[in-house]
Amino acid sequence: MKFVWLLLSVLLGVIGQLLMKWGIEHPKPLWNSGSALLKMISSWTVLGGLFSYALSSLFWLLTLKRMNISVAYPMVSIGYVIVALASYYLFNETISGSKWTGLALILAGVFFVSRS
């Protein structure tokens, strides 16, 4: 069950990042304001991203209660890999050869940490 909390924390963190990115690039404010910053943060996608982050934090606390932080925290880096891949498909971001290498190293690191 401890890995379920960790997985939920990571996935909600990823969803939060993607929603905030989408909201900043496609702002649809909930109310009209003259302030550009207020328009950005009042977007339902940005607010949804922040809410997702809050839920991610709650699941992270449940993870910390059940796992060693020296094992759990490195596994959070799987989120970087998921965000990079999702950004490639959702936002047409490029993944260079060096980024692919970095993503592979992250996954290798998570593999070795999880086995200890």
C-alpha positions as CSV (number, residue, x, y, z in Angstrom):
1,M,0.0,0.0,0.0
2,K,2.9,2.3,0.7
3,F,3.8,2.3,-3.1
4,V,0.2,3.3,-3.9
5,W,0.5,6.5,-1.8
6,L,3.8,7.2,-3.5
7,L,2.4,6.6,-7.0
8,L,-0.6,8.8,-6.3
9,S,1.7,11.5,-5.0
10,V,3.8,11.4,-8.1
11,L,0.9,11.2,-10.6
12,L,-1.0,14.1,-8.9
13,G,2.2,16.1,-9.0
14,V,2.6,15.4,-12.7
15,I,-1.1,16.3,-13.4
16,G,-0.6,19.5,-11.4
17,Q,2.4,20.5,-13.5
18,L,0.6,19.8,-16.8
19,L,-2.5,21.6,-15.8
20,M,-0.5,24.7,-14.7
21,K,1.4,24.7,-18.0
22,W,-1.8,24.4,-20.0
23,G,-3.4,27.1,-18.0
24,I,-0.5,29.5,-18.4
25,E,-0.4,28.9,-22.2
26,H,-4.2,29.0,-22.7
27,P,-5.6,31.3,-20.0
28,K,-9.3,31.2,-19.4
29,P,-9.8,33.2,-16.3
30,L,-12.8,32.6,-14.0
31,W,-13.3,36.3,-13.6
32,N,-12.2,39.3,-15.6
33,S,-9.4,41.4,-14.1
34,G,-7.0,43.9,-15.5
35,S,-4.0,42.1,-13.9
36,A,-2.3,39.6,-16.2
37,L,-1.0,37.7,-13.1
38,L,-4.5,37.5,-11.6
39,K,-5.9,36.2,-15.0
40,M,-3.2,33.5,-15.1
41,I,-3.8,32.2,-11.6
42,S,-7.5,32.5,-11.8
43,S,-7.6,30.0,-14.7
44,W,-9.5,26.8,-13.8
45,T,-6.6,24.8,-15.1
46,V,-4.0,26.6,-13.0
47,L,-6.3,26.3,-9.9
48,G,-6.8,22.6,-10.7
49,G,-3.1,22.2,-11.0
50,L,-2.6,23.8,-7.6
51,F,-5.3,21.6,-6.1
52,S,-3.7,18.6,-7.6
53,Y,-0.4,19.7,-6.0
54,A,-2.2,20.0,-2.6
55,L,-3.5,16.4,-3.0
56,S,-0.1,15.2,-4.0
57,S,1.3,16.7,-0.8
58,L,-1.2,14.8,1.3
59,F,-0.3,11.5,-0.4
60,W,3.3,12.4,0.1
61,L,2.8,12.7,3.8
62,L,1.1,9.3,3.8
63,T,4.1,8.0,1.9
64,L,6.6,9.4,4.4
65,K,4.7,7.8,7.3
66,R,5.2,4.4,5.7
67,M,8.5,4.5,3.8
68,N,12.1,5.5,4.4
69,I,12.6,9.0,2.8
70,S,16.0,7.8,1.4
71,V,14.0,5.4,-0.8
72,A,10.8,7.4,-1.4
73,Y,12.3,10.7,-2.4
74,P,14.4,9.5,-5.2
75,M,11.4,7.7,-6.7
76,V,9.6,11.1,-7.0
77,S,12.0,11.7,-9.9
78,I,9.9,9.4,-12.0
79,G,7.6,12.4,-12.2
80,Y,10.3,14.3,-14.2
81,V,10.3,11.5,-16.8
82,I,6.5,11.4,-17.0
83,V,6.3,15.2,-17.4
84,A,9.0,15.2,-20.1
85,L,7.1,12.5,-22.1
86,A,3.7,14.2,-21.6
87,S,5.2,17.6,-22.6
88,Y,6.4,16.0,-25.8
89,Y,3.0,14.8,-26.7
90,L,0.8,17.6,-25.2
91,F,2.9,20.7,-25.8
92,N,5.1,19.6,-28.8
93,E,8.2,20.1,-26.7
94,T,11.4,18.5,-28.0
95,I,13.4,15.9,-26.3
96,S,17.0,16.0,-27.4
97,G,19.5,13.1,-27.2
98,S,21.0,14.4,-24.0
99,K,17.5,14.7,-22.5
100,W,16.8,11.1,-23.4
101,T,20.1,10.1,-21.8
102,G,19.2,12.0,-18.7
103,L,15.7,10.4,-18.5
104,A,17.2,7.0,-18.9
105,L,19.7,7.7,-16.1
106,I,16.8,8.9,-13.8
107,L,15.0,5.6,-14.5
108,A,18.2,3.6,-13.8
109,G,18.7,5.5,-10.6
110,V,15.1,4.8,-9.5
111,F,15.6,1.1,-10.3
112,F,18.7,0.8,-8.2
113,V,17.3,2.8,-5.3
114,S,14.1,0.7,-5.2
115,R,16.2,-2.5,-5.0
116,S,18.1,-1.4,-1.9
